[in-house]
Amino acid sequence: MTKRLMSMMIIATASMWALTGCDNSADTTDSADKATEPAVSTSDSSTLDKTIDWSLVASGQEPANLADYEYPFARDSQNVRDYAEYFDVDNATAQHNLTVSMASNEALSKVLDQVSDSYTSHELTDGKDMKLIIHTLPDVAASSYDYVLADDFAKGLVLPIEIQPDGKKSEVEVHGEVQK
């Protein structure tokens, strides 16, 4: 009975974390105020309804010095070794990517507040140059930004973000093969 109760509490807690990560209730500014300046100029900006105001996304955190950064995972831990083997990267890259990927929702939720109904999907690329790619409808201007994570778990680590207005829904890749 205790084991079942603990399982239910863990699932409920995880569900609450997932739901509050997408909470838009703190978004009180008018949408007209958000479209102040495009982060990247485009060739035909007259057809675009939305541009990301990266100043609303910015954490205000300074990038950390990676040479002496204390990651939450040891470089020789089983999780890091498994990640390195699976994605064919060295342990230092695996340690960094594992930490950044676990903290990526911090940046994602801030961008989703601005793209709202134009969001289609997102993905984290793995390998040497990890980045968060957010796919949107064509009414959002393509842009990119280096987000500095502010949460204590990955404080100061940089997550490159790229907006791709291609309207694509991402597909899951398993061992290099696309699963539909």
N, C-alpha and C positions, 0 to 999 in steps of 0.2 A: 504494500500500500504506500509506504514512504517513497519507494523507488518511482512508482507511478506519479505521485504528487510532485516529486522533484522534476521528473521529465516534463510534466505539464507546465510547471513554473518556468523552466528553461525555454520551452517553446513559446510561451506567452511573452516572456521577456524579449526574445529574439524578434517576435512579431511586432512588438511595440517599437523596438529600435528601427525596424524596417519602415514602419508607418511614420514615425516622427522624423525620419531622415528625408521624407518627401513632403513635409508639412509646409504649405504655402501661407499659413495664417500670419506669419511675421512679415509678409510682403505687403506693406501698406502704401507704397508710393504709387502714383498714377502711372499707367503704362506709357503715357506720352512723355513723362519725365525720364523714363529709362532709355529712350532712343535718342540720347543726346549727341553722341559722336560715334561714328563707326570705328571699330578697332583696326580694321583693315579696309582700305579703299577698294572698291570693285569697279569693273568697267561699266556696268549699267546699274548704278545704285537707285535709279528712279523706279525700278520694278521691285525693289526690296522693301518689305514692310518692317523688318526687324533687323537691328544690329545689336550685337552684344556690347553692353557698356561694361568693360572689364574693370572699371573703377568700383562698380558695385560687387564684383566678384572678388576683388583683391582682398587678401587676408591682412595685409599690413605687416606681416612677419618678414623678417630678413632671412635670406637663404643661409642655411647652415654650412659650416666648413666640413666637407665630407671626409677630410683626412683624419679628423679626430671625433667623428660622430659616433655616438653610442646607440647602436641599433637595438631594438627590443628582442631580436633573434641573434643568437651566436652564429658566427660564420660557419662553424662546423656542426651546427645542430642538424637533426634529421630532416626537419622541414626545409631548411636551406639547401641541403644536399639533394633532396628529392626534387625541388624546384629546378636546381641547376641541371640535374640530369634530364629532367623532362623537357626543359626548354633549351637545352644545349648551350648554357652560359656558364661562366665561372661563378664560384661561390660568392664573391663580392657583389657581382651584378645580381645574383639571385637574392642575396640578403637585402639589397636596396629595393629591388622590384617587389619582393614579397611585402616589405613594410609599406611602400608607397601604394601598392594595390589595395591593401587592407584599409588605408586611410582615404582612398579616392572618392568615397561618397561625400566627403566634406566639400570638395570642389564641384562635383556633379550636381548636388542639390542647389548650389548657388546659380549655376548656369541654367538649370531646368526652370528656375523661377522666372527667367527672362524669355526662354524659348517657348514655354508653355505648350500650346496646342500644336506647335510646329515640330515638336520632338518626334522622332521615329524610332531611334535606337542608339545604343552606345557600345563601345568596346574598349578594352585595354589591350594594347599591343604588348607582347612580351619580347624579350631579347635585349640586345645592348641598349636600344633607345626606346624605352617604354614611354607611351603617351596615351592619353585618354582621347578617343575620337568620338565626337557626338554627331550623329547623323540627324539632319533636320529636313524639313520640306524646303523647297527652293526659295521661300519668302524670307529666309534668314541669310544674312551676308556671311560668306566664308571668312573665317578669321582664326587666329591662334593666340595663345597666351601661355606664359610660364607661371603657373599657380604655385605659390609657396604655402605648403601645408602649415596650419597653425595649431592643430590638436597636439597634445602632448605625446601621443603615440608616434607621430612622424614629424614633429615640429621642426620646421626649417627645410625639410626636403622639398624638392621641386618636382611638380607634376606638369609636364607640357600638355596643354589642351588644344585640340584642333576641332573647329566647327566645319563639318562637311555638309553643305546643303544639297545632298544627292537624293534625299527621300528614301534611302535604303533601310530596310530592316535587316539587321545583321543576322548571320547564320552561324551556328555553333560549329567550330572545327574540332575534330577529335583526331589526334595523330595525323594531321595534315589532310584529312578527308572531310569534306563538307557534309554535314548531316542535315537533312530536311525534315 
